[in-house]
Amino acid sequence: MKTATIISELKSVADPARQEAYKTMFPTSMKYLGVRAPAMRELIKNWWVEIKKWTPEELTSFTKELVDTRVFEANQVAFELLWKNKNALKQLNLADLEYLGKNMDNWATTDAFSVMLSGWAWRNKQINDNDVLKWLNSKNRWWRRTAIVSTVPLNRVARGGTGDTKRTLIICEKVVDDRDDMIVKALSWALRELSKSDKPAVKEFMEKYDSKLAGRVRREVYTKLETGKKNG
């Protein structure tokens, strides 16, 4: 399997209409092909027959090559392949993660990276709290969003999380005053996810910072606490 093969097969199922829609959905400096998620998943399933035989080192190297293409869908494929091979995922270190995340300039790539890679690595102690706090202090809004969304796998059962109130709130409390829309949305998501395992802690956090939080955070999180849903 070669990177060129991946790109060629992605192009073969590309949808021009989807390619155009992506420009509005998640603007990026990367190249769009316009591949819909179901088509991408089917291709990954086919590729996995060969790729699952690779060593973790071979897979990690290959995913970096995919990231180097600066093709939006190739970056998504890279993250999905690593997620499917937990042995490779367990070997990722801070340098690997920062390389794999170097193209993040839109919410879709950032969130996939954070939920599948960085959050998992953080929970697995492959990176530490200071590494994530460093991202949070970055001038790059996407690395800041990564720090917040990386709390989601700490708490989401479907991603192996069991709940981590302390680390989640350490991150959340540092962005209560931030009004960057991407940060505001990420903060709401992080708190809503934590509320599934520690509702009292989220209630206390909301009461403590109520006057400082953005309206979206107050609206969505209070609704989640009251109804169990984001929008009631």
DAJOQUI-V511150 format. One record per residue. N is the residue number from 1. RES is the residue in three letters. OMEGA is omega as a letter, one per 40 degrees, with the letter a starting at -180 (999 if undefined). D_LAST is the distance of its C-alpha to the last C-alpha in Angstrom with 2 decimals. Layout:
N,RES,OMEGA,D_LAST / N,RES,OMEGA,D_LAST
This chain:
1,MET,i,46.75 / 2,LYS,i,46.93 / 3,THR,a,44.45 / 4,ALA,i,46.03 / 5,THR,i,45.33 / 6,ILE,a,41.62 / 7,ILE,a,41.43 / 8,SER,a,43.58 / 9,GLU,i,41.50 / 10,LEU,i,38.25 / 11,LYS,a,39.95 / 12,SER,i,41.00 / 13,VAL,a,37.44 / 14,ALA,i,36.18 / 15,ASP,a,34.49 / 16,PRO,i,35.64 / 17,ALA,i,32.62 / 18,ARG,i,30.32 / 19,GLN,i,32.66 / 20,GLU,a,32.19 / 21,ALA,a,28.39 / 22,TYR,a,28.35 / 23,LYS,i,30.01 / 24,THR,a,26.91 / 25,MET,i,24.30 / 26,PHE,i,25.98 / 27,PRO,a,29.26 / 28,THR,i,31.84 / 29,SER,i,35.58 / 30,MET,i,35.90 / 31,LYS,i,37.06 / 32,TYR,i,34.64 / 33,LEU,i,35.90 / 34,GLY,a,32.92 / 35,VAL,i,32.39 / 36,ARG,a,29.28 / 37,ALA,a,27.67 / 38,PRO,i,28.94 / 39,ALA,i,32.43 / 40,MET,i,32.40 / 41,ARG,i,31.41 / 42,GLU,i,34.26 / 43,LEU,i,36.72 / 44,ILE,i,35.76 / 45,LYS,i,36.32 / 46,ASN,a,39.77 / 47,TRP,a,40.69 / 48,TRP,i,39.70 / 49,VAL,i,42.67 / 50,GLU,a,44.95 / 51,ILE,a,42.87 / 52,LYS,i,42.04 / 53,LYS,a,45.78 / 54,TRP,i,45.84 / 55,THR,i,46.25 / 56,PRO,a,43.44 / 57,GLU,i,45.67 / 58,GLU,a,46.16 / 59,LEU,a,42.47 / 60,THR,i,41.60 / 61,SER,a,44.41 / 62,PHE,a,43.30 / 63,THR,i,39.70 / 64,LYS,i,41.13 / 65,GLU,i,43.20 / 66,LEU,i,40.14 / 67,VAL,a,38.49 / 68,ASP,i,41.78 / 69,THR,a,41.53 / 70,ARG,i,38.76 / 71,VAL,a,37.22 / 72,PHE,a,33.43 / 73,GLU,i,33.25 / 74,ALA,i,36.09 / 75,ASN,i,34.17 / 76,GLN,i,31.25 / 77,VAL,i,33.85 / 78,ALA,a,35.43 / 79,PHE,a,32.29 / 80,GLU,a,31.63 / 81,LEU,i,35.27 / 82,LEU,i,35.24 / 83,TRP,a,32.10 / 84,LYS,a,33.97 / 85,ASN,a,36.99 / 86,LYS,i,36.13 / 87,ASN,i,39.80 / 88,ALA,a,39.67 / 89,LEU,a,36.33 / 90,LYS,a,37.91 / 91,GLN,a,40.73 / 92,LEU,i,38.80 / 93,ASN,a,39.67 / 94,LEU,a,38.57 / 95,ALA,i,41.03 / 96,ASP,a,39.87 / 97,LEU,a,36.21 / 98,GLU,i,37.06 / 99,TYR,a,39.21 / 100,LEU,a,36.59 / 101,GLY,a,34.05 / 102,LYS,a,36.54 / 103,ASN,a,35.12 / 104,MET,i,31.56 / 105,ASP,i,30.81 / 106,ASN,a,27.48 / 107,TRP,a,24.03 / 108,ALA,i,24.50 / 109,THR,a,27.80 / 110,THR,a,26.71 / 111,ASP,i,23.67 / 112,ALA,i,25.78 / 113,PHE,a,28.52 / 114,SER,a,26.41 / 115,VAL,a,24.62 / 116,MET,a,27.75 / 117,LEU,a,30.57 / 118,SER,i,30.32 / 119,GLY,i,27.62 / 120,TRP,i,29.49 / 121,ALA,i,32.78 / 122,TRP,i,31.54 / 123,ARG,a,30.36 / 124,ASN,i,33.73 / 125,LYS,i,35.60 / 126,GLN,i,37.17 / 127,ILE,a,36.03 / 128,ASN,a,35.53 / 129,ASP,a,33.36 / 130,ASN,i,35.81 / 131,ASP,a,35.54 / 132,VAL,i,31.79 / 133,LEU,i,32.30 / 134,LYS,i,34.93 / 135,TRP,a,32.46 / 136,LEU,a,30.12 / 137,ASN,a,33.12 / 138,SER,i,33.98 / 139,LYS,i,34.31 / 140,ASN,a,32.77 / 141,ARG,a,29.04 / 142,TRP,i,28.56 / 143,TRP,i,30.22 / 144,ARG,i,28.15 / 145,ARG,i,24.96 / 146,THR,a,26.65 / 147,ALA,a,27.14 / 148,ILE,a,23.46 / 149,VAL,i,22.22 / 150,SER,i,25.12 / 151,THR,a,23.30 / 152,VAL,i,20.81 / 153,PRO,i,23.63 / 154,LEU,a,24.49 / 155,ASN,a,21.30 / 156,ARG,a,20.20 / 157,VAL,a,21.89 / 158,ALA,i,22.25 / 159,ARG,i,24.34 / 160,GLY,a,26.35 / 161,GLY,i,24.70 / 162,THR,a,24.97 / 163,GLY,i,23.36 / 164,ASP,a,25.12 / 165,THR,a,23.83 / 166,LYS,a,27.01 / 167,ARG,i,27.30 / 168,THR,a,23.66 / 169,LEU,i,23.73 / 170,ILE,i,27.22 / 171,ILE,a,25.87 / 172,CYS,a,22.72 / 173,GLU,a,24.71 / 174,LYS,a,27.07 / 175,VAL,a,24.68 / 176,VAL,a,22.78 / 177,ASP,a,24.96 / 178,ASP,a,24.84 / 179,ARG,i,23.47 / 180,ASP,a,24.28 / 181,ASP,a,21.25 / 182,MET,i,21.84 / 183,ILE,i,21.98 / 184,VAL,a,18.93 / 185,LYS,i,16.79 / 186,ALA,i,18.70 / 187,LEU,i,18.24 / 188,SER,a,14.44 / 189,TRP,a,14.85 / 190,ALA,a,17.54 / 191,LEU,i,15.81 / 192,ARG,i,12.69 / 193,GLU,i,15.36 / 194,LEU,a,17.45 / 195,SER,i,14.86 / 196,LYS,a,15.32 / 197,SER,a,18.96 / 198,ASP,a,19.28 / 199,LYS,i,16.42 / 200,PRO,a,19.05 / 201,ALA,i,20.47 / 202,VAL,i,17.30 / 203,LYS,i,16.77 / 204,GLU,i,20.42 / 205,PHE,a,20.26 / 206,MET,i,17.53 / 207,GLU,a,19.61 / 208,LYS,a,22.76 / 209,TYR,a,21.84 / 210,ASP,a,19.36 / 211,SER,a,21.93 / 212,LYS,a,22.69 / 213,LEU,i,19.39 / 214,ALA,a,18.27 / 215,GLY,i,15.58 / 216,ARG,a,13.46 / 217,VAL,i,13.87 / 218,ARG,a,13.05 / 219,ARG,a,9.87 / 220,GLU,a,8.52 / 221,VAL,i,10.27 / 222,TYR,i,9.60 / 223,THR,i,5.79 / 224,LYS,a,7.08 / 225,LEU,a,9.73 / 226,GLU,a,8.17 / 227,THR,a,5.75 / 228,GLY,a,7.43 / 229,LYS,a,5.11 / 230,LYS,a,5.89 / 231,ASN,i,3.77 / 232,GLY,999,0.00
